[in-house]
Amino acid sequence: MANYTVVMEFFLMEFSHTKEFRILHAFLFLLVYLVTLMGNLLIIILVTLDQCLHTPMYFFLKNLSFFDLCLISIIVPKSILNSLSNKSIISLPGCVLQVLLVIHFAGAEVFILTAMSYDRYVAICHPLHYEVIMSRGVCLSMTAASWFLGGFFGSLYSAGTFSLSFCGSRNLPQFFCDVPSLLKISCSKSHITINVSVAIGIFYGLFCLVAIVFSYVYIFNTVLKIPSVQGRSKAFSTCLPHLIVVTTFLLTGAIAYMKPVPKSPTLLDLLLSVLYSVLPPTLNPIIYSLRNKEIKATLHKLLWKHSGNRK
Protein backbone atom coordinates (compact mmCIF):
# COMPACT_ATOMS: atom_id res chain seq x y z
CA MET A 1 0.00 0.00 0.00
CA ALA A 2 1.17 3.50 -0.74
CA ASN A 3 2.19 5.70 2.17
CA TYR A 4 -0.23 8.43 3.12
CA THR A 5 -0.53 11.26 5.62
CA VAL A 6 -3.94 12.20 6.92
CA VAL A 7 -2.97 14.69 9.63
CA MET A 8 -2.54 18.39 8.96
CA GLU A 9 -1.15 19.33 12.38
CA PHE A 10 0.59 17.85 15.43
CA PHE A 11 0.26 18.51 19.16
CA LEU A 12 3.61 19.23 20.79
CA MET A 13 4.51 18.19 24.32
CA GLU A 14 3.87 20.84 26.98
CA PHE A 15 6.25 21.47 29.86
CA SER A 16 3.30 22.04 32.18
CA HIS A 17 -0.50 22.36 32.15
CA THR A 18 -0.39 25.01 34.88
CA LYS A 19 -0.58 28.60 33.67
CA GLU A 20 2.08 29.87 36.10
CA PHE A 21 4.59 27.20 35.03
CA ARG A 22 3.88 27.88 31.34
CA ILE A 23 4.66 31.57 31.89
CA LEU A 24 7.81 30.63 33.82
CA HIS A 25 8.88 28.32 30.98
CA ALA A 26 8.26 31.06 28.41
CA PHE A 27 10.23 33.58 30.49
CA LEU A 28 13.21 31.24 30.99
CA PHE A 29 13.27 30.25 27.32
CA LEU A 30 13.05 33.91 26.31
CA LEU A 31 15.94 34.76 28.61
CA VAL A 32 18.06 31.90 27.22
CA TYR A 33 17.16 32.88 23.65
CA LEU A 34 18.11 36.55 24.16
CA VAL A 35 21.44 35.57 25.77
CA THR A 36 22.17 33.18 22.88
CA LEU A 37 21.10 35.77 20.32
CA MET A 38 23.31 38.49 21.78
CA GLY A 39 26.29 36.19 22.34
CA ASN A 40 26.35 34.73 18.83
CA LEU A 41 25.58 38.06 17.14
CA LEU A 42 28.41 39.66 19.13
CA ILE A 43 30.90 37.07 17.88
CA ILE A 44 29.70 37.51 14.26
CA ILE A 45 29.98 41.32 14.51
CA LEU A 46 33.40 41.32 16.23
CA VAL A 47 34.94 38.85 13.77
CA THR A 48 33.49 40.80 10.83
CA LEU A 49 34.68 44.23 12.00
CA ASP A 50 38.18 43.45 13.32
CA GLN A 51 40.79 42.76 10.63
CA CYS A 52 42.97 40.99 13.22
CA LEU A 53 40.30 38.29 13.51
CA HIS A 54 40.18 37.60 9.77
CA THR A 55 41.90 34.22 10.18
CA PRO A 56 40.63 30.70 9.40
CA MET A 57 39.92 29.92 13.07
CA TYR A 58 37.67 32.95 13.52
CA PHE A 59 36.13 32.52 10.08
CA PHE A 60 34.94 29.06 11.17
CA LEU A 61 33.89 30.43 14.55
CA LYS A 62 31.73 33.06 12.84
CA ASN A 63 30.02 30.34 10.79
CA LEU A 64 29.55 28.23 13.92
CA SER A 65 27.86 31.18 15.64
CA PHE A 66 25.57 31.67 12.65
CA PHE A 67 24.57 27.98 12.66
CA ASP A 68 23.92 28.13 16.42
CA LEU A 69 21.81 31.24 15.97
CA CYS A 70 19.70 29.60 13.27
CA LEU A 71 19.39 26.30 15.17
CA ILE A 72 17.99 27.84 18.36
CA SER A 73 15.77 30.26 16.40
CA ILE A 74 14.00 27.33 14.73
CA ILE A 75 13.06 25.72 18.07
CA VAL A 76 12.79 28.22 20.94
CA PRO A 77 10.54 31.07 19.63
CA LYS A 78 7.84 28.57 18.61
CA SER A 79 8.02 26.92 22.04
CA ILE A 80 7.69 30.33 23.76
CA LEU A 81 4.69 31.24 21.61
CA ASN A 82 3.00 27.91 22.34
CA SER A 83 3.45 28.35 26.10
CA LEU A 84 2.00 31.84 26.09
CA SER A 85 -0.94 30.98 23.82
CA ASN A 86 -1.63 27.62 25.54
CA LYS A 87 -1.88 26.03 22.08
CA SER A 88 0.97 23.57 21.55
CA ILE A 89 0.12 22.99 17.90
CA ILE A 90 2.35 22.91 14.84
CA SER A 91 1.09 22.53 11.29
CA LEU A 92 2.30 19.72 9.04
CA PRO A 93 4.26 22.12 6.75
CA GLY A 94 5.71 23.79 9.87
CA CYS A 95 6.77 20.42 11.25
CA VAL A 96 8.39 19.43 7.94
CA LEU A 97 10.26 22.74 7.84
CA GLN A 98 11.38 22.38 11.46
CA VAL A 99 12.81 18.89 10.86
CA LEU A 100 14.49 20.03 7.63
CA LEU A 101 16.14 23.10 9.18
CA VAL A 102 17.12 21.53 12.52
CA ILE A 103 18.90 18.64 10.76
CA HIS A 104 20.37 21.05 8.20
CA PHE A 105 22.03 23.34 10.74
CA ALA A 106 22.99 20.52 13.13
CA GLY A 107 24.62 18.60 10.25
CA ALA A 108 26.40 21.73 9.04
CA GLU A 109 27.63 22.45 12.58
CA VAL A 110 29.17 18.97 12.90
CA PHE A 111 31.28 19.57 9.78
CA ILE A 112 32.29 23.08 10.87
CA LEU A 113 33.47 21.66 14.21
CA THR A 114 35.48 19.07 12.27
CA ALA A 115 36.99 21.82 10.10
CA MET A 116 37.91 23.77 13.25
CA SER A 117 39.73 20.75 14.68
CA TYR A 118 41.66 20.36 11.40
CA ASP A 119 42.53 24.06 11.53
CA ARG A 120 43.96 23.63 15.05
CA TYR A 121 45.87 20.54 13.90
CA VAL A 122 47.52 22.44 11.03
CA ALA A 123 48.25 25.51 13.21
CA ILE A 124 49.99 23.47 15.93
CA CYS A 125 51.51 20.54 14.02
CA HIS A 126 52.44 22.34 10.76
CA PRO A 127 52.79 26.05 11.69
CA LEU A 128 55.25 26.86 8.87
CA HIS A 129 52.80 25.66 6.21
CA TYR A 130 49.66 27.00 7.91
CA GLU A 131 48.93 29.87 5.52
CA VAL A 132 49.41 27.65 2.46
CA ILE A 133 47.30 24.74 3.74
CA MET A 134 44.54 26.86 5.29
CA SER A 135 44.19 29.26 2.38
CA ARG A 136 41.07 31.35 1.81
CA GLY A 137 39.94 28.95 -0.92
CA VAL A 138 40.24 25.94 1.40
CA CYS A 139 38.27 27.71 4.15
CA LEU A 140 35.52 28.70 1.72
CA SER A 141 35.39 25.16 0.33
CA MET A 142 35.03 23.68 3.84
CA THR A 143 32.25 26.13 4.68
CA ALA A 144 30.46 25.38 1.41
CA ALA A 145 30.80 21.65 2.18
CA SER A 146 29.18 22.19 5.59
CA TRP A 147 26.22 23.97 3.97
CA PHE A 148 25.89 21.24 1.33
CA LEU A 149 26.10 18.35 3.81
CA GLY A 150 23.67 20.04 6.17
CA GLY A 151 21.20 20.59 3.32
CA PHE A 152 21.67 17.03 2.10
CA PHE A 153 20.94 15.46 5.49
CA GLY A 154 18.08 17.90 6.18
CA SER A 155 16.40 16.94 2.89
CA LEU A 156 17.15 13.24 3.38
CA TYR A 157 15.77 13.06 6.93
CA SER A 158 12.67 15.19 6.27
CA ALA A 159 11.81 13.30 3.07
CA GLY A 160 12.36 9.93 4.77
CA THR A 161 10.34 10.86 7.86
CA PHE A 162 7.35 12.38 6.09
CA SER A 163 7.13 9.59 3.54
CA LEU A 164 5.70 7.59 6.47
CA SER A 165 2.02 7.44 7.42
CA PHE A 166 0.63 9.37 10.39
CA CYS A 167 -2.88 8.04 10.79
CA GLY A 168 -3.09 7.54 14.55
CA SER A 169 -2.00 9.74 17.43
CA ARG A 170 -1.01 13.32 16.67
CA ASN A 171 0.62 13.88 20.08
CA LEU A 172 4.38 14.28 19.68
CA PRO A 173 6.35 13.27 22.81
CA GLN A 174 8.66 16.28 22.28
CA PHE A 175 8.40 20.09 22.49
CA PHE A 176 9.48 20.44 18.85
CA CYS A 177 9.37 18.25 15.75
CA ASP A 178 12.26 15.81 15.68
CA VAL A 179 12.77 12.52 13.85
CA PRO A 180 12.68 10.06 16.82
CA SER A 181 9.38 11.49 18.09
CA LEU A 182 7.77 11.39 14.65
CA LEU A 183 8.87 7.78 14.17
CA LYS A 184 7.30 6.97 17.54
CA ILE A 185 3.81 8.06 16.43
CA SER A 186 4.02 6.84 12.83
CA CYS A 187 1.65 4.00 11.93
CA SER A 188 3.91 2.76 9.10
CA LYS A 189 5.30 -0.71 9.80
CA SER A 190 8.22 -0.28 7.40
CA HIS A 191 10.79 2.46 8.11
CA ILE A 192 13.30 1.50 5.42
CA THR A 193 13.81 4.99 3.94
CA ILE A 194 14.39 6.77 7.24
CA ASN A 195 16.43 3.85 8.62
CA VAL A 196 18.79 4.17 5.66
CA SER A 197 18.91 7.94 6.23
CA VAL A 198 19.74 7.47 9.92
CA ALA A 199 22.44 4.91 9.04
CA ILE A 200 24.05 7.41 6.64
CA GLY A 201 23.79 10.11 9.31
CA ILE A 202 25.47 7.86 11.92
CA PHE A 203 28.29 7.09 9.48
CA TYR A 204 28.72 10.83 8.83
CA GLY A 205 28.79 11.59 12.57
CA LEU A 206 31.29 8.81 13.25
CA PHE A 207 33.52 9.96 10.38
CA CYS A 208 33.59 13.51 11.78
CA LEU A 209 34.18 12.21 15.31
CA VAL A 210 37.10 10.02 14.19
CA ALA A 211 38.60 12.96 12.25
CA ILE A 212 38.33 15.18 15.35
CA VAL A 213 39.84 12.51 17.62
CA PHE A 214 42.78 11.92 15.25
CA SER A 215 43.38 15.69 15.00
CA TYR A 216 43.57 16.01 18.78
CA VAL A 217 45.76 12.93 19.18
CA TYR A 218 48.34 14.57 16.90
CA ILE A 219 47.79 17.98 18.55
CA PHE A 220 48.37 16.69 22.10
CA ASN A 221 51.36 14.64 20.95
CA THR A 222 52.92 17.78 19.46
CA VAL A 223 52.00 20.06 22.37
CA LEU A 224 53.56 17.73 24.95
CA LYS A 225 56.86 17.99 23.06
CA ILE A 226 56.94 21.78 23.45
CA PRO A 227 59.73 22.52 25.97
CA SER A 228 58.29 25.67 27.57
CA VAL A 229 55.36 25.51 29.99
CA GLN A 230 54.05 28.82 28.61
CA GLY A 231 54.04 27.44 25.07
CA ARG A 232 52.16 24.32 26.11
CA SER A 233 49.66 26.39 28.08
CA LYS A 234 49.00 28.70 25.10
CA ALA A 235 48.50 25.75 22.74
CA PHE A 236 46.10 24.02 25.13
CA SER A 237 44.14 27.25 25.69
CA THR A 238 43.37 27.53 21.96
CA CYS A 239 42.15 23.91 21.81
CA LEU A 240 40.23 23.57 25.06
CA PRO A 241 37.17 25.72 24.10
CA HIS A 242 36.73 23.80 20.85
CA LEU A 243 37.07 20.47 22.64
CA ILE A 244 34.38 21.47 25.18
CA VAL A 245 32.02 22.59 22.39
CA VAL A 246 32.53 19.38 20.38
CA THR A 247 31.99 17.16 23.43
CA THR A 248 28.83 19.02 24.51
CA PHE A 249 27.26 19.05 21.05
CA LEU A 250 28.03 15.47 20.00
CA LEU A 251 27.37 13.89 23.41
CA THR A 252 23.98 15.56 23.97
CA GLY A 253 22.93 14.89 20.36
CA ALA A 254 23.93 11.21 20.58
CA ILE A 255 22.01 10.74 23.85
CA ALA A 256 18.89 12.37 22.39
CA TYR A 257 18.89 10.28 19.20
CA MET A 258 20.06 6.96 20.65
CA LYS A 259 17.80 6.70 23.69
CA PRO A 260 14.31 5.19 23.26
CA VAL A 261 11.47 7.72 22.98
CA PRO A 262 8.93 7.17 25.80
CA LYS A 263 5.19 7.43 25.17
CA SER A 264 4.81 9.81 28.11
CA PRO A 265 8.05 11.80 28.55
CA THR A 266 9.10 12.69 32.07
CA LEU A 267 10.65 15.97 33.15
CA LEU A 268 14.07 14.32 32.78
CA ASP A 269 13.31 13.45 29.13
CA LEU A 270 12.34 17.05 28.41
CA LEU A 271 15.47 18.34 30.14
CA LEU A 272 17.61 16.03 27.97
CA SER A 273 15.87 17.45 24.89
CA VAL A 274 16.68 20.97 26.08
CA LEU A 275 20.31 19.95 26.69
CA TYR A 276 20.94 18.91 23.09
CA SER A 277 18.75 21.47 21.31
CA VAL A 278 19.17 24.64 23.40
CA LEU A 279 22.30 24.25 25.56
CA PRO A 280 25.05 23.98 22.88
CA PRO A 281 24.05 27.18 20.97
CA THR A 282 23.86 29.01 24.32
CA LEU A 283 27.19 27.76 25.68
CA ASN A 284 29.29 28.15 22.53
CA PRO A 285 29.62 31.98 22.56
CA ILE A 286 30.15 31.95 26.34
CA ILE A 287 32.93 29.33 26.12
CA TYR A 288 34.72 31.06 23.24
CA SER A 289 34.35 34.64 24.48
CA LEU A 290 35.30 33.99 28.12
CA ARG A 291 38.46 32.01 27.29
CA ASN A 292 39.51 33.90 24.18
CA LYS A 293 41.86 36.85 24.68
CA GLU A 294 41.52 38.10 21.09
CA ILE A 295 37.72 38.22 21.28
CA LYS A 296 37.83 40.07 24.61
CA ALA A 297 40.47 42.48 23.32
CA THR A 298 38.39 43.27 20.23
CA LEU A 299 35.30 43.85 22.38
CA HIS A 300 37.20 46.20 24.71
CA LYS A 301 38.64 48.07 21.72
CA LEU A 302 35.18 48.44 20.17
CA LEU A 303 33.61 49.64 23.45
CA TRP A 304 36.49 52.05 24.08
CA LYS A 305 36.17 53.46 20.56
CA HIS A 306 32.40 53.84 20.98
CA SER A 307 32.74 55.59 24.35
CA GLY A 308 35.48 57.84 22.89
CA ASN A 309 33.21 58.88 20.00
CA ARG A 310 30.41 59.73 22.43
CA LYS A 311 32.73 62.01 24.38
C-alpha positions as CSV (number, residue, x, y, z in Angstrom):
1,M,0.0,0.0,0.0
2,A,1.2,3.5,-0.7
3,N,2.2,5.7,2.2
4,Y,-0.2,8.4,3.1
5,T,-0.5,11.3,5.6
6,V,-3.9,12.2,6.9
7,V,-3.0,14.7,9.6
8,M,-2.5,18.4,9.0
9,E,-1.1,19.3,12.4
10,F,0.6,17.9,15.4
11,F,0.3,18.5,19.2
12,L,3.6,19.2,20.8
13,M,4.5,18.2,24.3
14,E,3.9,20.8,27.0
15,F,6.2,21.5,29.9
16,S,3.3,22.0,32.2
17,H,-0.5,22.4,32.2
18,T,-0.4,25.0,34.9
19,K,-0.6,28.6,33.7
20,E,2.1,29.9,36.1
21,F,4.6,27.2,35.0
22,R,3.9,27.9,31.3
23,I,4.7,31.6,31.9
24,L,7.8,30.6,33.8
25,H,8.9,28.3,31.0
26,A,8.3,31.1,28.4
27,F,10.2,33.6,30.5
28,L,13.2,31.2,31.0
29,F,13.3,30.3,27.3
30,L,13.0,33.9,26.3
31,L,15.9,34.8,28.6
32,V,18.1,31.9,27.2
33,Y,17.2,32.9,23.7
34,L,18.1,36.5,24.2
35,V,21.4,35.6,25.8
36,T,22.2,33.2,22.9
37,L,21.1,35.8,20.3
38,M,23.3,38.5,21.8
39,G,26.3,36.2,22.3
40,N,26.4,34.7,18.8
41,L,25.6,38.1,17.1
42,L,28.4,39.7,19.1
43,I,30.9,37.1,17.9
44,I,29.7,37.5,14.3
45,I,30.0,41.3,14.5
46,L,33.4,41.3,16.2
47,V,34.9,38.9,13.8
48,T,33.5,40.8,10.8
49,L,34.7,44.2,12.0
50,D,38.2,43.5,13.3
51,Q,40.8,42.8,10.6
52,C,43.0,41.0,13.2
53,L,40.3,38.3,13.5
54,H,40.2,37.6,9.8
55,T,41.9,34.2,10.2
56,P,40.6,30.7,9.4
57,M,39.9,29.9,13.1
58,Y,37.7,33.0,13.5
59,F,36.1,32.5,10.1
60,F,34.9,29.1,11.2
61,L,33.9,30.4,14.6
62,K,31.7,33.1,12.8
63,N,30.0,30.3,10.8
64,L,29.5,28.2,13.9
65,S,27.9,31.2,15.6
66,F,25.6,31.7,12.6
67,F,24.6,28.0,12.7
68,D,23.9,28.1,16.4
69,L,21.8,31.2,16.0
70,C,19.7,29.6,13.3
71,L,19.4,26.3,15.2
72,I,18.0,27.8,18.4
73,S,15.8,30.3,16.4
74,I,14.0,27.3,14.7
75,I,13.1,25.7,18.1
76,V,12.8,28.2,20.9
77,P,10.5,31.1,19.6
78,K,7.8,28.6,18.6
79,S,8.0,26.9,22.0
80,I,7.7,30.3,23.8
81,L,4.7,31.2,21.6
82,N,3.0,27.9,22.3
83,S,3.4,28.3,26.1
84,L,2.0,31.8,26.1
85,S,-0.9,31.0,23.8
86,N,-1.6,27.6,25.5
87,K,-1.9,26.0,22.1
88,S,1.0,23.6,21.5
89,I,0.1,23.0,17.9
90,I,2.3,22.9,14.8
91,S,1.1,22.5,11.3
92,L,2.3,19.7,9.0
93,P,4.3,22.1,6.8
94,G,5.7,23.8,9.9
95,C,6.8,20.4,11.3
96,V,8.4,19.4,7.9
97,L,10.3,22.7,7.8
98,Q,11.4,22.4,11.5
99,V,12.8,18.9,10.9
100,L,14.5,20.0,7.6
101,L,16.1,23.1,9.2
102,V,17.1,21.5,12.5
103,I,18.9,18.6,10.8
104,H,20.4,21.0,8.2
105,F,22.0,23.3,10.7
106,A,23.0,20.5,13.1
107,G,24.6,18.6,10.3
108,A,26.4,21.7,9.0
109,E,27.6,22.4,12.6
110,V,29.2,19.0,12.9
111,F,31.3,19.6,9.8
112,I,32.3,23.1,10.9
113,L,33.5,21.7,14.2
114,T,35.5,19.1,12.3
115,A,37.0,21.8,10.1
116,M,37.9,23.8,13.2
117,S,39.7,20.7,14.7
118,Y,41.7,20.4,11.4
119,D,42.5,24.1,11.5
120,R,44.0,23.6,15.1
121,Y,45.9,20.5,13.9
122,V,47.5,22.4,11.0
123,A,48.2,25.5,13.2
124,I,50.0,23.5,15.9
125,C,51.5,20.5,14.0
126,H,52.4,22.3,10.8
127,P,52.8,26.0,11.7
128,L,55.2,26.9,8.9
129,H,52.8,25.7,6.2
130,Y,49.7,27.0,7.9
131,E,48.9,29.9,5.5
132,V,49.4,27.7,2.5
133,I,47.3,24.7,3.7
134,M,44.5,26.9,5.3
135,S,44.2,29.3,2.4
136,R,41.1,31.3,1.8
137,G,39.9,29.0,-0.9
138,V,40.2,25.9,1.4
139,C,38.3,27.7,4.2
140,L,35.5,28.7,1.7
141,S,35.4,25.2,0.3
142,M,35.0,23.7,3.8
143,T,32.3,26.1,4.7
144,A,30.5,25.4,1.4
145,A,30.8,21.7,2.2
146,S,29.2,22.2,5.6
147,W,26.2,24.0,4.0
148,F,25.9,21.2,1.3
149,L,26.1,18.3,3.8
150,G,23.7,20.0,6.2
151,G,21.2,20.6,3.3
152,F,21.7,17.0,2.1
153,F,20.9,15.5,5.5
154,G,18.1,17.9,6.2
155,S,16.4,16.9,2.9
156,L,17.2,13.2,3.4
157,Y,15.8,13.1,6.9
158,S,12.7,15.2,6.3
159,A,11.8,13.3,3.1
160,G,12.4,9.9,4.8
161,T,10.3,10.9,7.9
162,F,7.4,12.4,6.1
163,S,7.1,9.6,3.5
164,L,5.7,7.6,6.5
165,S,2.0,7.4,7.4
166,F,0.6,9.4,10.4
167,C,-2.9,8.0,10.8
168,G,-3.1,7.5,14.6
169,S,-2.0,9.7,17.4
170,R,-1.0,13.3,16.7
171,N,0.6,13.9,20.1
172,L,4.4,14.3,19.7
173,P,6.4,13.3,22.8
174,Q,8.7,16.3,22.3
175,F,8.4,20.1,22.5
176,F,9.5,20.4,18.8
177,C,9.4,18.3,15.7
178,D,12.3,15.8,15.7
179,V,12.8,12.5,13.9
180,P,12.7,10.1,16.8
181,S,9.4,11.5,18.1
182,L,7.8,11.4,14.7
183,L,8.9,7.8,14.2
184,K,7.3,7.0,17.5
185,I,3.8,8.1,16.4
186,S,4.0,6.8,12.8
187,C,1.7,4.0,11.9
188,S,3.9,2.8,9.1
189,K,5.3,-0.7,9.8
190,S,8.2,-0.3,7.4
191,H,10.8,2.5,8.1
192,I,13.3,1.5,5.4
193,T,13.8,5.0,3.9
194,I,14.4,6.8,7.2
195,N,16.4,3.8,8.6
196,V,18.8,4.2,5.7
197,S,18.9,7.9,6.2
198,V,19.7,7.5,9.9
199,A,22.4,4.9,9.0
200,I,24.1,7.4,6.6
201,G,23.8,10.1,9.3
202,I,25.5,7.9,11.9
203,F,28.3,7.1,9.5
204,Y,28.7,10.8,8.8
205,G,28.8,11.6,12.6
206,L,31.3,8.8,13.3
207,F,33.5,10.0,10.4
208,C,33.6,13.5,11.8
209,L,34.2,12.2,15.3
210,V,37.1,10.0,14.2
211,A,38.6,13.0,12.3
212,I,38.3,15.2,15.3
213,V,39.8,12.5,17.6
214,F,42.8,11.9,15.2
215,S,43.4,15.7,15.0
216,Y,43.6,16.0,18.8
217,V,45.8,12.9,19.2
218,Y,48.3,14.6,16.9
219,I,47.8,18.0,18.6
220,F,48.4,16.7,22.1
221,N,51.4,14.6,20.9
222,T,52.9,17.8,19.5
223,V,52.0,20.1,22.4
224,L,53.6,17.7,25.0
225,K,56.9,18.0,23.1
226,I,56.9,21.8,23.4
227,P,59.7,22.5,26.0
228,S,58.3,25.7,27.6
229,V,55.4,25.5,30.0
230,Q,54.0,28.8,28.6
231,G,54.0,27.4,25.1
232,R,52.2,24.3,26.1
233,S,49.7,26.4,28.1
234,K,49.0,28.7,25.1
235,A,48.5,25.7,22.7
236,F,46.1,24.0,25.1
237,S,44.1,27.2,25.7
238,T,43.4,27.5,22.0
239,C,42.2,23.9,21.8
240,L,40.2,23.6,25.1
241,P,37.2,25.7,24.1
242,H,36.7,23.8,20.9
243,L,37.1,20.5,22.6
244,I,34.4,21.5,25.2
245,V,32.0,22.6,22.4
246,V,32.5,19.4,20.4
247,T,32.0,17.2,23.4
248,T,28.8,19.0,24.5
249,F,27.3,19.0,21.1
250,L,28.0,15.5,20.0
251,L,27.4,13.9,23.4
252,T,24.0,15.6,24.0
253,G,22.9,14.9,20.4
254,A,23.9,11.2,20.6
255,I,22.0,10.7,23.8
256,A,18.9,12.4,22.4
257,Y,18.9,10.3,19.2
258,M,20.1,7.0,20.7
259,K,17.8,6.7,23.7
260,P,14.3,5.2,23.3
261,V,11.5,7.7,23.0
262,P,8.9,7.2,25.8
263,K,5.2,7.4,25.2
264,S,4.8,9.8,28.1
265,P,8.0,11.8,28.5
266,T,9.1,12.7,32.1
267,L,10.6,16.0,33.1
268,L,14.1,14.3,32.8
269,D,13.3,13.5,29.1
270,L,12.3,17.0,28.4
271,L,15.5,18.3,30.1
272,L,17.6,16.0,28.0
273,S,15.9,17.4,24.9
274,V,16.7,21.0,26.1
275,L,20.3,19.9,26.7
276,Y,20.9,18.9,23.1
277,S,18.7,21.5,21.3
278,V,19.2,24.6,23.4
279,L,22.3,24.2,25.6
280,P,25.1,24.0,22.9
281,P,24.1,27.2,21.0
282,T,23.9,29.0,24.3
283,L,27.2,27.8,25.7
284,N,29.3,28.2,22.5
285,P,29.6,32.0,22.6
286,I,30.2,32.0,26.3
287,I,32.9,29.3,26.1
288,Y,34.7,31.1,23.2
289,S,34.3,34.6,24.5
290,L,35.3,34.0,28.1
291,R,38.5,32.0,27.3
292,N,39.5,33.9,24.2
293,K,41.9,36.9,24.7
294,E,41.5,38.1,21.1
295,I,37.7,38.2,21.3
296,K,37.8,40.1,24.6
297,A,40.5,42.5,23.3
298,T,38.4,43.3,20.2
299,L,35.3,43.8,22.4
300,H,37.2,46.2,24.7
301,K,38.6,48.1,21.7
302,L,35.2,48.4,20.2
303,L,33.6,49.6,23.4
304,W,36.5,52.1,24.1
305,K,36.2,53.5,20.6
306,H,32.4,53.8,21.0
307,S,32.7,55.6,24.3
308,G,35.5,57.8,22.9
309,N,33.2,58.9,20.0
310,R,30.4,59.7,22.4
311,K,32.7,62.0,24.4
